Amino acid sequence: MPSTSSSLAANATSPTLSLADTAIQDSNATPGNTDSAIRHDWSLEEIEALFALPFNDLLFRAQQVHRQHFDPNAVQVSTLLSIKTGACPEDCKYCPQSGHYNTGLDKEKLLEIEKVVNQAKAAKEAGASRFCMGAAWRSPRQKDLDVVLEMVRQVKDIGLETCMTLGMLDGDQAKQLAEAGLDYYNHNLDTSPDYYGEIITTRTYGDRLETLGNVRDAGMKICSGGIIGMGETPRDRAGLLQQLAQLNPHPESVPINMLVKVPGTPLEDVEDLDPIDFIRNIAVARILMPQSHVRLSAGRSQMDESTQALAFLAGANSIFYGDTLLTTGNPQVERDRLLFDKLGLHPERRESCRSDTDQQRELEAAMERQATDRLFYDASVQA
């Protein structure tokens, strides 16, 4: 089998060099794909050319890029807990938590800190290295944010990476979360700018980009992706990935979700997505954002083992691990373990989830908290 460099060299001398070939060659111009080779200027035409490649060629190229940056058999494992469910004022047409639709989902108040910490401990014992917490808010109120900050501190004390999704953040809110030690903030773009208005009207695309900017300015890492299968066109899928790839730096995590059609939402009867089209999105995301973790996210419960195996081959190297994904199903833990064994995959391991500076800061903060009453917020007594 020819090496990547020899293949690219052969392509460079070909009189029929395609737009996709040129894009791949440019993005891998430097051995090892150093920071200087990471691109943020992908054109929509280049991305569409990647989508149009023969399926085997696309997966081969995505696998080449993947192996330059990651252990090809390691998968980053996260657990996601809904810390506040339902009654969201946003009108996202895919979401069972929206207060605009009757999906039979019970409204729940913000969880107590102790319950969240216990869930985090269980997640770590099950093999998770990152604990993600999601709340159905448009934007957090300060009294709720104070509780969330303490959740972050205590989950960090366990030794897990932390991730939150709380809706829109202003600069001050992002700074507070960063100072509490939050590692990642999740805020998806969902779809392309052109199709966005067909899915959401209660916040703009600019609002989402502003939140991502506030998160990055505060020094946190970004988790941002989108949902495939909401009735968008292939060009919209390319447009979504172009927006993500234009972020500088790229999001550290890029969740690619397959729509979970929930009865009661406006998208419950949308046409099913072809699994091969979904895998193409994974592969193109891997090529565009070589150093990002590409997460096989919502919709995994609808996928058979073969589809999931193709997703890993295409460059997915992150999953949510556990029984639920916010309010929709996720493959059982044991099923995931068996699949990992069958495919020869293993959880990504890191020496530490925290830097020495973070650990010193957390130690000092813990000592200070011991001098005062530990914050405990019982959401069940709130109106």
Secondary structure, DSSP 8 states (H G I E B T S, - for coil): ---HHHHHHHHHT-TT--HHHHHHHHHT-STT--GGG--S---HHHHHHHHTS-HHHHHHHHHHHHHHHS-TTEEEEEEEEEEE-S-BS---TT-TTBTTS-----------HHHHHHHHHHHHHTT-SEEEEEE--SS--HHHHHHHHHHHHHHHHHT-EEEEE-S---HHHHHHHHHHT--EEE---BS-HHHHHHH--SS-HHHHHHHHHHHHHTT-EEE--EEE-SS--HHHHHHHHHHHHHSSS--SEEEEEE----TTSTTTT-----HHHHHHHHHHHHHHSTTSEEEE-TTGGGS-HHHHHHHHHTT--EEE-SSEETTEE---HHHHHHHHHHHT-EE---S-SS-HHHHHHHHHHHHHHHTS------GGG--
